[in-house]
């Protein structure tokens, strides 16, 4: 009897080709469409995604179920998202969504319906060696999603498959087109995990976090304007500050350098190369190692502080069970509290932590 694989299908091309490849490899494939947000903002989009998933499953000859994890998403992801923004930090809900929804709630659901493993359309790879599981970068460097998966543990990896991690995005679309899948040219989804694209993100946050106006000051202490609430801004932000490039001594754009939470003041600097935007050191907590323990070698590794950033050489200068201090070889732009630092040893994703502060 073939292994039963439960594929999380979104209606997009990546998860569709994931299901197709597994079916062609002889697995017993069943797809599950997850609805995890009950808000109004993406209702039409979610309905279209489900129709696309239904069409794909019909085309490749596999059954489709639909389930709802909106309670899990709200309680375990979205509440944290709002709490972090309320504190003036900038969280990454996609990372927590993977841990709590896709590789926890969905994995448990898959087990309940008889699945041996789950599969998703992530651009990453899993390698097993001596009863240990390693998370590797996807072959397509431009699409590698290991950054978003650093909170996975050994159990999650042992029960997961990433079939398209070995190929690039162009090949995925070609496979979909050649197989007659209607979504072969469908635009990739962006925005917050499961909530979708929020074109007016500040307005979205205002539904949950009230305004708290305060001054905007330059790094030199000059008042430049008024902000609506520190929660609505992030370190390194350039657009939407309400301060034109012509304000000041030159025509360069203004950037958020700091959020002074104590005095409810937004600190900005002019020019993308301003020294206040760059730091070499950070501290982080909520530390997680994919292997279950810290690697033996922590002084010659690399890290990313945002998705799609090139690996940056660094060393961990202080380490305990839940936190670490990190020093980069070169100053990093816009190190942002609330975002994640993810560690790598070559193509192996080691784990990561949530940034607290920088210096």
Secondary structure, DSSP 4 states (H G I P E B T S, - for coil): -PPEEEEE--SSHHHHHHHHHHHHTT-EEEEEEEE----STTHHHHHHHHHHHHHHHHHHT-EEEEEE-HHHHIIIIIHHHHHHHHTT----HHHHHIIIIIIIIHHHHHHHTT-SEEE---SEEEEEETTEEEEEE-S-TTT--GGGGTT--HHHHHTEE-GGGGS-HHHHHHHHHHTT-TTTTPPPP-SBTTTB--TTHHHHHHTTS----EEEEETTS-EEEEES-GGG--TT--TTSS--TTSSSSSPPEEEEEEETTTTEEEEEESTT-GGGEEEEEEEEEEEETTSS--S--SSEEEESSTTPPPEEEEEEEE-SSEEEEEEEEEEET--TTSEEEEEETTEEEEEEEEEEE-
